[in-house]
């Protein structure tokens, strides 16, 4: 099932304080099999949108948990109609 995953940094200063943030984000997007990633600002915070394909929707929780623990982000998943 295809999802659009919204990832927003919890700390607006994280992009400045963590010099390896882009590398961490790239590796995480790669690990979840993102087919496309777009970055923007929303409410003054870095926000990334990633298109991902999960075979089982139950995988959402482990993916969101891993993202939160590794880079402290807020995640939302929007299912494709």
C-alpha positions in Angstrom: 0.0 0.0 0.0 1.4 3.4 -1.0 1.6 6.2 1.6 2.7 9.8 1.7 4.8 10.2 4.8 5.1 13.7 6.3 8.2 14.1 8.5 8.6 17.3 10.5 11.6 18.0 12.8 10.5 18.4 16.4 13.3 20.9 17.1 13.5 23.8 14.6 17.2 24.2 15.4 18.1 20.5 14.7 19.1 21.2 11.1 21.6 23.8 12.4 22.9 21.9 15.4 23.2 18.4 13.8 25.7 18.6 11.0 24.9 15.0 9.9 21.1 15.5 9.8 20.9 15.3 6.0 22.9 12.0 5.9 20.7 10.5 8.7 17.6 11.6 6.8 18.9 10.1 3.5 19.7 6.8 5.2 16.2 6.6 6.9 14.4 7.4 3.6 16.5 4.7 2.0 15.7 2.2 4.7 11.9 2.6 4.3 12.1 2.4 0.6 11.1 6.0 -0.3 10.5 6.4 -4.0 10.5 10.2 -3.9 11.3 12.8 -1.2 10.5 16.5 -1.2 11.6 19.0 1.4 9.9 22.3 2.4 9.3 24.6 5.3 6.0 24.4 7.2 5.4 26.6 10.2 9.1 27.5 10.3 10.2 23.9 10.6 11.9 21.6 8.1 9.3 19.3 6.7 9.9 16.4 4.3 7.3 14.5 2.3 8.2 11.0 1.2 6.3 8.5 -1.0 6.7 5.0 0.4 5.2 1.6 -0.3 4.5 -0.6 2.7 3.3 -4.2 2.1 1.5 -4.2 5.4 0.0 -1.1 7.0 0.9 -2.5 10.4 4.5 -1.5 9.5 3.6 2.2 10.0 4.2 2.0 13.8 7.7 0.5 13.6 8.7 3.0 10.9 7.4 6.0 12.8 9.0 4.8 16.0 12.4 4.3 14.3 12.2 7.8 12.8 11.3 9.4 16.2 14.1 7.6 18.1 16.8 8.3 15.5 16.1 12.0 14.7 13.2 13.1 16.9 10.7 13.9 14.2 6.9 14.0 14.1 5.4 11.7 11.5 2.1 11.5 9.7 1.0 8.9 7.2 -1.6 9.6 4.4 -2.9 6.6 2.5 -3.2 6.8 -1.2 -6.8 6.5 -2.4 
